[in-house]
């Protein structure tokens, strides 16, 4: 990624695939983590760039397949940022902001598609 950060440059979009613990580095003012090709439960552990700005936002967008996959918010997330219990064929989104220490959620997970 270049030195130009959102909103003057494009948001940082990262695809998270597979299963297990995923180490993700965030550095842009807007980062979108897309989880749509999961093969099992995922734990997200974040590392913040040394110049990461207070107020920067992260959006996590999860699209479940026919098997619901749990998403655990690990290192870098505030305790208030709830994990997601996966439900088959659901689509969920959460938006968080950086408070200078950790990512804090604006609200709980929002269900975009409720297959239940």
Protein Blocks (a to p, Z undefined) as FASTA:
>chain_A
ZZbdcfkbccdddddehedjdddddfbfbdcdddfbbcbdcdddddddfklcehiacddd
ddddfbdcdddddehiafklccddddehiacddddddehjaccdfbdcddfbdcZZ
